[in-house]
Amino acid sequence: MTASTPNLKPGYGTVSSSSSGSSTPQPPPSLKKDIAPIKIVNHADLESPLASPQATNPLLSTPQNLAQEHQIESRSLQKGLSQRHLSMLGIAGSIGTGLFLGLGGAVATGGPLGALLGYAVIGLVVCSVQFALGEVAALMPVTGSFVRHSEVLVDPAMGFAIGWNLVYGNLLSIPSEIVAVCVLIKFWTGDSLNPAAVILPFIALTGGVGMAFVRVFGEVEFVFAMLKILLVVFLIVLGLVINLGGVPGTEVIGFRYWQDPGPFVEYIAQGDWGKFLGFWAVMTGAVFSFAGVESLAMAAAETRNPREAIPRAVKRVFARIVIFYGLAVFVVGLLVPSNDERLKGSGDTVAQSPFVIAAAAAGIKGIPSLVNAIVITSAWSAANQSLLAGTRVLYGLALKGQAPKLFLRTTSWGTPYMCVLLFTAFMFLSFLSLSKNAMSVFWWLVMLTAAGVLVSWSSILLNHIRLLKAMKKQGISTDRLPWHNWWTEYTSPAGLFMCIVILFTSGFSVFTKGHWDSAKFVSSYLDVPIVLTAYFLWKLLRKTSIVPLDQIPLEEAFEHAEENLAIQNQSFQPTKKTKSWTRFVSWIWD
C-alpha cells in the first residue's frame, strides 16, 4: 500500500495517517510560506515548540507551532502498528494478572454473585470509556491520545495534570507486574529462588522491547494477547467440565457454592448492608483488572490508518470483554467456595488463584503449571503496555513544553529512548519484593495504580462529553464524526459519574470502626491531590483557562479529518469480510 502525505490544518494538533516508509510529511502550501524549515541535526537537538514563555496556552498555539509539532512527530516517530496489532491491544490490556490473581480475592470479598456484579459494572464502565475514546481518537489520532485531547477540549492545564498522572501511574504499574511475576514463580520454586534472579531478566526483556522498533512491541503483544485469549477460553471450558463432573472421579458441583456459603459475602457490616459493601469492595480490584484498555489509542500517531483501525478495535474490545471476562468471572464463582481460606492467600504463594485451586482439586496434573506459565506472560504483556503508554505520553508532554526537552530524544528507528530509560529506572522498585510480604507490596502498588486509572477514565469521558457539547454549540452535526454511536451521548455522563463515585469510595473501609489503615488510605486517595496540585500549578504558571465551547477549533479538526479520509480512501483498500466459520475465527485476532 502507498500512503499519501498528510495535510496539516492550522489550529488542530494531530498527526494524520501513516507511512511505513521514510518520507517526511510536509505542511500544505498555505503554511509553507510562514514556516521556517526545521533543521534537525540529530534528535538530541530537538526543541519543544512551546517551551518559550510566550506560548502560555497550548490551545492558542500558532499554526507554525502546530506544524512544527507535526513535523517533529513525523520525523521522530515511525508508523509501525497495523490493524491486527491495535485489535489485540485492547483485549491484551483488559486481560492481565488482575483476572488471574484478583478473582480469588474478589470471590472471597463479595461472594460469587457479588464478584460477578462488581466486574459487570466495571465492564460496562470500561465499554463506555472505550467507545468515548474511540470516537474522539478517530477524529484526533495524536501521540498521547486523551492527554492531548484534554488540552484542546477542556483545559491545557488538565492535559498537563492528566499526562503526568498517567506517567506516574504507568511508572508504578510496571514494578507491580514484576512483583506479580515473583509471586507466580514461587508456585514452582517456593522460597528457594532469590527474586533478584527473576527481576533482573524481566527488566532487561521489558526494556529491550521498549527500545525496539514499535512494530516489535506490536508483534510481541499480538502473541501474548493470543496466549491470553486461548488461556481464558481453555479455563472457561475446563471450569465448566470440572463443574459438571466431566473429570473422572469428580462429582457435579453446579451452583452448590451459590447456596452454601451463598451468593454474597458480608463485608465489614452485617446483613444486606454488609453484602452490598462486599460487592462495592470488589470494584477496586476490578478496576485494576481492566487497567490498560485505554492504551489502545496511545499509539494512534504510530498506527496506519488510525481512523479505521481504532473504531474497529474498540468494537471488538466491547464484545471480547462481555464474552471472555464475563464468562471467566461466572465460572470462577462456580468452582471455589467464597469461604475457602486459600482464596485469601498467605502472601507468599499464587495458590489463591481459583483456577489453580479448581484444577488441583480435580486431580488434573500439569494444568496449574500451564496456567501459571501463561499468566507470567500476561504480566510481561501488561508491563509492555504500560511502558508504551507511559513513554508516549511523556514524549507528548515534552512536545508541548510540559516536560523537559530531554524526553524528545529518539533513536533512528523512532523510539523515544530517554523516556524508556526513565521507565526502566523505576522498574527497580520491584526489588521491594525482596521483603517477606511480597503480596502485600503487590496489592499496595495495585491500589496506587487503580486510583490513577479512574482519573484517566474520567478524563476520557469528560473529553467526549465536551466534544459533543461543543459540536452542538457550534452547530456541527455528529454525522461528520469519523465514527459515532448515538447512545454514547448518554453512556459517557453515566460512566463519568460512576468513575468519580468509585474513585472517592475506593478506600471506604478505612473509615469504618476498627479498620483504619494509613497505608491503604494514602494509596487509595494519593492520586487525587497529585492531579489537583498539578492542574492548579500549571494554571497558575501559564494562566490557562477552561476553553469556551464555542472557541474549541472543531471546524479545523473536521476539515483535517475529512481531507485525510479522502487521502486514505485513495491509499487503503477496504477490509474484506471473511465468510462462514472463518469469519468467527478471524474475529479473535482481527
C-alpha positions in Angstrom: 0.0 0.0 0.0 1.1 3.5 -0.7 0.5 6.2 1.9 0.0 9.8 0.9 1.5 12.8 2.6 -1.0 14.1 5.2 -2.2 17.7 5.2 -1.8 19.8 8.3 -4.6 22.1 9.4 -4.0 25.2 11.5 -5.5 25.1 14.9 -5.6 21.4 15.2 -2.8 19.4 16.8 -2.9 15.9 15.2 -0.7 13.6 13.2 -2.5 12.1 10.4 -2.4 8.8 8.7 0.7 7.0 8.1 3.5 5.8 6.1 5.8 2.9 6.8 8.4 4.5 4.6 10.9 7.2 5.5 9.3 10.1 3.6 8.7 13.2 5.7 5.2 14.8 5.7 5.3 18.5 4.6 2.9 21.3 5.5 0.4 22.4 2.9 1.2 25.3 0.6 -0.8 27.7 2.7 1.6 27.2 5.6 4.9 26.8 3.8 5.4 30.5 3.3 5.0 31.2 7.1 7.1 28.4 8.5 10.9 28.3 8.7 12.2 24.9 7.8 13.2 22.8 10.9 16.7 21.7 10.7 17.3 18.6 12.7 20.9 17.7 13.1 20.1 14.9 15.5 17.3 14.1 17.8 19.1 15.4 20.8 18.9 18.9 19.4 15.1 18.9 19.2 13.4 21.9 21.0 9.9 21.8 22.3 7.9 24.3 20.1 6.0 25.5 23.2 8.9 25.9 25.6 9.1 29.7 25.2 7.4 31.9 27.8 5.2 33.4 25.1 3.5 30.1 24.4 1.4 30.1 27.6 -1.6 28.3 26.3 -1.1 25.2 24.0 -4.6 25.7 22.6 -3.7 29.1 21.4 -0.5 27.9 19.7 0.1 29.5 16.3 -0.2 27.4 13.2 3.5 27.5 12.9 3.9 25.8 16.3 1.3 23.2 15.5 3.0 22.4 12.2 6.3 22.1 14.0 4.8 19.6 16.4 3.6 17.6 13.4 7.0 17.7 11.8 8.7 16.6 15.0 6.3 13.7 15.5 6.5 12.6 11.9 10.3 12.8 11.7 10.9 11.2 15.1 8.2 8.5 15.4 7.6 5.7 12.9 4.3 4.1 11.8 4.8 0.5 12.8 1.4 -0.7 14.1 -1.2 -2.2 11.8 -4.9 -3.1 12.2 -4.3 -6.5 13.7 -1.9 -5.1 16.3 -4.4 -2.5 17.6 -7.2 -5.0 17.6 -5.3 -7.2 20.1 -4.1 -4.3 22.3 -7.5 -3.7 23.8 -8.0 -7.4 24.8 -4.4 -7.7 25.9 -4.9 -4.7 28.2 -8.2 -6.0 29.7 -6.8 -9.5 30.5 -3.9 -9.3 32.9 -2.7 -10.6 36.2 -5.7 -8.9 37.9 -8.0 -11.5 36.3 -6.0 -14.5 37.4 -4.7 -13.3 40.8 -7.5 -10.9 41.7 -10.6 -13.0 41.1 -9.8 -15.2 44.1 -9.9 -12.2 46.5 -12.9 -10.8 44.7 -14.9 -14.0 45.3 -13.7 -14.1 49.0 -14.8 -10.5 49.5 -18.0 -10.3 47.6 -19.1 -13.9 47.0 -19.7 -15.4 43.6 -22.6 -13.2 42.7 -21.1 -10.1 44.3 -17.9 -10.6 42.3 -19.9 -11.1 39.1 -21.9 -8.0 39.6 -18.8 -5.9 40.6 -16.9 -6.9 37.5 -20.1 -6.5 35.3 -20.5 -2.9 36.5 -16.8 -2.1 35.8 -17.1 -3.8 32.5 -19.9 -1.5 31.5 -17.9 1.5 32.6 -14.9 0.2 30.5 -17.2 -0.1 27.5 -18.4 3.5 27.9 -14.8 4.6 28.2 -13.7 2.7 25.1 -16.4 4.0 22.9 -15.9 7.6 24.1 -12.1 7.2 23.4 -12.7 5.7 20.1 -15.0 8.5 18.9 -12.6 11.2 19.9 -9.4 9.4 18.8 -10.9 8.7 15.4 -11.3 12.4 14.9 -7.9 13.3 16.6 -5.4 10.4 16.3 -2.4 12.0 18.1 0.5 10.9 20.2 -0.6 10.8 23.8 -4.2 10.3 22.9 -6.7 11.6 25.5 -3.9 13.7 27.2 -3.7 15.9 24.1 -7.5 15.7 23.7 -7.9 17.3 27.1 -5.7 20.2 26.2 -7.9 21.1 23.2 -11.3 20.1 24.5 -11.1 21.1 28.2 -8.2 23.0 29.5 -4.4 22.9 28.7 -3.8 22.6 32.5 -5.9 19.4 32.5 -3.7 17.9 29.7 -0.7 18.6 31.9 -2.2 17.1 35.0 -3.7 14.1 33.3 -0.5 13.5 31.4 1.7 13.5 34.4 -0.8 11.4 36.3 -0.6 8.8 33.5 3.1 8.8 33.5 3.1 8.4 37.3 0.5 5.5 37.1 2.5 3.6 34.5 5.8 4.1 36.3 4.2 2.2 39.3 2.3 -0.3 37.2 5.4 -2.0 35.7 7.1 -2.8 39.0 3.7 -4.2 40.3 3.7 -6.6 37.4 7.2 -7.6 38.1 6.2 -8.3 41.8 3.4 -10.4 40.4 5.8 -12.5 38.4 7.9 -13.1 41.5 4.8 -14.3 43.3 3.9 -16.5 40.4 7.3 -18.2 40.1 7.2 -19.1 43.8 4.5 -21.6 42.9 7.3 -23.7 41.4 10.3 -22.8 43.5 8.9 -21.9 46.9 11.3 -19.6 48.8 14.4 -21.2 47.4 14.8 -18.8 44.4 16.1 -15.3 45.0 13.6 -12.8 43.5 16.5 -10.8 42.0 17.1 -13.7 39.6 13.6 -13.1 38.2 13.6 -9.3 38.4 16.8 -8.5 36.5 15.9 -10.6 33.4 12.4 -9.2 33.4 13.7 -5.7 33.5 16.1 -6.5 30.7 13.4 -8.0 28.5 10.9 -5.3 29.1 13.5 -2.5 28.5 14.6 -4.3 25.3 11.1 -4.4 23.8 10.7 -0.7 24.8 13.8 0.2 23.0 13.0 -1.7 19.8 11.0 -0.5 16.8 7.3 -0.1 17.7 6.4 -2.9 15.4 8.4 -5.3 17.6 6.1 -4.2 20.5 3.1 -4.9 18.3 4.2 -8.4 17.4 5.1 -9.3 21.0 1.7 -8.0 22.2 -0.1 -9.9 19.4 1.5 -13.2 20.5 0.8 -12.5 24.2 -2.8 -11.5 23.5 -3.4 -14.7 21.6 -2.0 -16.7 24.6 -4.3 -14.8 26.9 -7.3 -15.4 24.8 -6.5 -19.1 24.4 -5.9 -19.4 28.1 -9.2 -17.8 29.0 -11.1 -19.9 26.6 -9.3 -23.0 27.9 -10.1 -22.1 31.5 -13.7 -21.4 30.8 -14.2 -24.8 29.1 -12.1 -26.6 31.8 -14.1 -24.9 34.5 -17.4 -26.0 33.0 -16.1 -29.6 32.6 -15.0 -29.7 36.2 -18.2 -28.1 37.5 -20.4 -30.6 35.5 -18.4 -33.6 36.8 -16.7 -34.3 33.5 -13.4 -35.2 35.1 -13.3 -38.9 36.2 -13.6 -39.2 40.0 -15.3 -35.8 40.5 -18.9 -35.0 41.2 -21.2 -32.4 39.8 -20.8 -29.1 41.6 -23.4 -27.0 39.8 -24.5 -23.9 41.9 -23.6 -25.6 45.2 -21.4 -22.7 46.3 -24.0 -20.2 45.4 -26.3 -21.8 48.0 -23.6 -22.6 50.7 -21.9 -20.4 51.7 -24.1 -18.2 49.5 -24.0 -15.8 46.6 -22.9 -12.8 48.7 -20.4 -12.3 51.5 -20.9 -9.9 54.4 -18.0 -7.4 54.4 -17.4 -5.2 57.5 -21.1 -4.9 58.3 -23.9 -7.5 58.8 -26.9 -8.3 56.8 -27.8 -6.7 53.4 -25.6 -3.7 54.1 -22.6 -5.9 54.6 -23.4 -7.8 51.4 -23.6 -4.5 49.5 -20.3 -3.4 50.9 -18.7 -6.7 49.8 -20.0 -6.1 46.3 -18.7 -2.5 46.3 -15.3 -3.5 47.7 -14.8 -5.8 44.6 -14.8 -2.8 42.3 -11.3 -1.5 43.2 -9.8 -4.8 42.2 -12.0 -5.0 39.1 -10.7 -1.5 38.0 -7.1 -2.8 38.2 -8.1 -5.9 36.2 -9.2 -3.7 33.3 -6.4 -1.2 33.6 -4.7 -0.7 30.3 -7.6 -0.8 27.9 -7.2 2.9 27.4 -3.7 2.4 26.0 -5.2 1.2 22.7 -5.2 4.7 21.3 -1.9 5.8 22.8 0.0 4.9 19.7 -2.5 6.4 17.3 0.2 8.5 15.7 2.2 5.4 15.1 -0.7 3.4 13.6 -1.5 3.0 9.9 -5.0 4.3 9.1 -5.9 5.1 12.7 -9.4 6.4 11.8 -10.4 2.9 10.6 -8.2 0.8 13.0 -9.2 2.5 16.3 -13.0 2.1 15.9 -12.7 -1.5 14.8 -10.5 -2.3 17.7 -12.9 -0.6 20.2 -15.9 -2.6 19.0 -14.0 -5.8 19.3 -12.9 -4.9 22.9 -16.5 -4.5 23.9 -17.5 -7.9 22.6 -14.5 -9.7 24.0 -14.9 -8.2 27.4 -18.5 -9.3 27.6 -17.8 -12.9 26.4 -14.3 -13.7 27.8 -14.3 -11.7 31.0 -18.0 -12.2 32.0 -17.8 -16.0 31.5 -14.5 -16.2 33.3 -15.8 -14.5 36.4 -19.0 -16.5 36.3 -17.1 -19.8 36.1 -14.8 -18.9 38.9 -17.8 -18.4 41.2 -19.0 -21.9 40.4 -15.6 -23.6 41.1 -14.5 -22.4 44.5 -16.5 -21.5 47.7 -16.1 -18.0 48.9 -15.0 -19.2 52.4 -12.1 -21.2 51.1 -9.1 -19.8 53.1 -6.8 -20.3 50.1 -8.6 -17.5 48.2 -7.3 -15.0 50.8 -3.7 -16.0 50.1 -0.9 -16.3 52.6 1.1 -13.6 50.9 3.8 -15.9 49.7 2.1 -18.1 47.1 0.0 -18.0 44.0 -2.3 -20.7 45.5 -5.0 -18.1 45.8 -5.7 -18.4 42.1 -9.2 -20.0 41.8 -8.2 -21.7 38.6 -5.2 -23.4 40.2 -7.3 -24.4 43.2 -10.1 -26.0 41.0 -7.6 -27.8 38.7 -5.7 -29.2 41.7 -8.9 -30.3 43.4 -10.0 -32.2 40.3 -6.6 -34.0 40.3 -5.6 -32.7 36.9 -1.8 -32.7 36.8 0.1 -30.2 34.9 -2.8 -27.7 34.5 -1.7 -25.5 37.4 1.8 -25.1 35.9 0.4 -24.4 32.5 -1.9 -21.7 33.8 0.9 -20.2 35.9 3.3 -20.1 32.9 0.8 -18.2 30.7 -0.1 -15.9 33.5 3.6 -14.9 33.7 3.5 -13.9 30.1 0.3 -12.0 30.9 2.3 -10.0 33.5 5.0 -9.2 30.9 2.4 -8.2 28.4 0.8 -5.7 30.9 4.2 -4.3 31.7 4.9 -3.8 27.9 1.7 -1.9 27.5 2.4 0.3 30.5 5.8 1.1 29.0 4.4 2.0 25.6 1.6 4.2 27.1 3.8 5.9 29.6 6.6 6.7 27.2 4.3 8.1 24.5 2.5 10.3 26.9 5.8 11.6 28.3 7.0 12.3 24.8 3.8 14.2 24.1 4.3 16.3 27.2 7.8 17.2 26.2 6.5 18.1 22.7 4.1 20.6 24.3 6.7 22.0 26.6 5.2 20.4 29.7 8.1 18.1 30.3 11.9 18.5 29.9 13.0 18.6 26.2 15.4 15.8 27.1 12.5 13.4 26.6 12.1 14.4 22.9 15.3 12.4 22.0 14.6 9.4 19.8 16.6 6.7 18.2 17.0 6.5 14.4 14.1 4.0 14.3 11.7 6.2 16.2 11.9 5.1 19.8 11.9 7.9 22.5 14.8 6.3 24.3 15.2 8.8 27.1 11.6 8.1 28.1 12.2 4.4 28.0 15.3 4.8 30.2 13.3 6.7 32.8 10.7 3.9 33.0 13.4 1.3 33.2 14.9 3.0 36.2 11.6 2.9 38.0 11.3 -0.9 37.3 13.9 -1.4 40.1 11.1 -0.6 42.6 10.2 -4.2 42.1 13.1 -5.1 44.4 10.6 -4.3 47.2 9.6 -7.9 46.7 12.8 -9.0 48.4 10.9 -8.4 51.7 8.9 -11.3 53.1 5.5 -10.0 52.3 5.7 -9.7 48.5 1.9 -10.0 48.1 1.2 -7.0 50.4 3.6 -4.9 48.3 1.8 -6.1 45.2 -1.6 -5.0 46.4 -0.3 -1.7 47.8 1.0 -0.9 44.3 -2.3 -2.1 42.8 -4.2 0.5 44.9 -1.9 3.2 43.7 -2.4 2.2 40.1 -6.2 1.8 40.5 -6.7 5.4 41.6 -4.7 6.7 38.6 -6.7 4.5 36.2 -10.0 6.0 37.4 -8.7 9.6 36.8 -7.6 8.7 33.3 -11.0 7.1 32.5 -12.8 10.2 33.9 -10.7 12.5 31.6 -11.6 10.3 28.6 -15.3 10.5 29.3 -15.1 14.3 30.0 -13.3 14.8 26.7 -16.1 13.1 24.9 -18.8 15.0 26.7 -17.1 18.3 25.9 -16.7 17.3 22.2 -20.4 16.6 21.8 -21.4 19.8 23.6 -19.0 21.9 21.6 -20.4 20.4 18.4 -23.9 21.2 19.5 -22.9 24.7 20.5 -21.2 25.3 17.1 -24.0 23.7 15.1 -21.9 20.8 13.8 -23.8 17.6 13.1 -22.5 14.3 14.6 -22.7 12.8 11.1 -19.4 14.5 10.4 -17.6 12.4 13.1 -15.5 9.7 11.5 -17.2 7.3 13.9 -20.2 7.9 16.2 -22.8 5.9 18.1 -26.0 7.8 19.2 -26.1 6.2 22.7 -22.6 7.4 23.8 -24.3 10.8 24.5 -25.9 9.0 27.5 -23.2 6.4 28.4 -20.4 8.9 28.8 -22.1 11.0 31.6 -23.2 7.8 33.3 -19.7 6.4 33.1 -18.1 9.6 34.4 -20.5 9.6 37.3 -19.5 6.0 38.2 -15.8 6.7 37.9 -16.0 9.6 40.3 -18.1 7.7 42.8 -15.8 4.7 42.8 -12.7 6.9 42.9 -13.8 8.6 46.2 -15.2 5.4 47.8 -12.4 3.0 46.8 -10.9 3.2 50.4 -14.1 3.3 52.3 -13.1 0.5 54.6 -10.6 2.7 56.4 -13.4 5.0 57.6 -15.2 2.2 59.4 -14.7 1.4 63.0 -11.6 -0.7 63.7 -10.4 -0.8 60.1 -8.2 2.3 59.9 -5.1 1.6 57.7 -2.8 4.5 57.0 -1.1 2.8 54.0 -4.5 1.9 52.4 -5.8 5.5 52.9 -2.7 7.0 51.3 -2.7 4.5 48.4 -6.4 4.9 47.7 -6.5 8.7 47.7 -3.0 9.9 46.9 -3.7 10.3 43.3 -6.5 12.9 43.8 -4.3 15.6 45.4 -1.5 14.9 43.0 -3.7 15.6 40.0 -5.4 18.6 41.6 -2.0 20.1 42.5 -0.6 19.6 39.0 -3.7 21.1 37.5 -3.7 24.3 39.6 0.1 24.6 39.4 0.0 24.7 35.6 -2.9 27.1 35.6 -1.0 29.4 38.0 2.2 29.2 36.0 0.8 29.5 32.5 -2.5 31.3 33.3 -4.7 28.9 31.4 -8.5 28.7 31.5 -11.2 26.3 30.6 -11.8 26.6 26.9 -15.2 28.0 26.0 -17.3 25.5 23.9 -17.6 28.0 21.0 -13.8 28.5 20.9 -12.8 24.9 20.5 -11.3 24.7 17.0 -13.6 21.9 15.8 -14.1 23.1 12.2 -10.4 22.9 11.6 -10.4 19.4 13.1 -13.2 18.2 10.9 -11.7 19.6 7.8 -8.4 18.0 8.6 -10.2 14.6 9.3 -12.2 14.8 6.1 -9.1 15.7 4.0 -7.2 12.7 5.4 -10.2 10.5 5.0 -10.2 11.3 1.3 -6.4 10.5 1.2 -7.0 7.2 3.0 -9.8 6.2 0.7 -7.3 6.5 -2.2 -4.4 4.8 -0.4 -6.1 2.0 1.5 -8.2 -0.9 0.3 -11.4 -1.6 2.2 -11.2 -4.6 4.6 -12.6 -7.7 3.1 -15.0 -9.6 5.3 -14.4 -13.3 5.6 -17.3 -15.7 5.3 -18.8 -18.7 7.2 -16.8 -20.1 10.2 -13.6 -18.3 9.2 -15.2 -15.0 10.0 -15.8 -16.1 13.6 -12.3 -17.4 14.0 -10.7 -14.4 12.4 -12.7 -12.2 14.8 -10.5 -13.3 17.6 -7.4 -11.6 16.3 -8.6 -9.2 13.5 
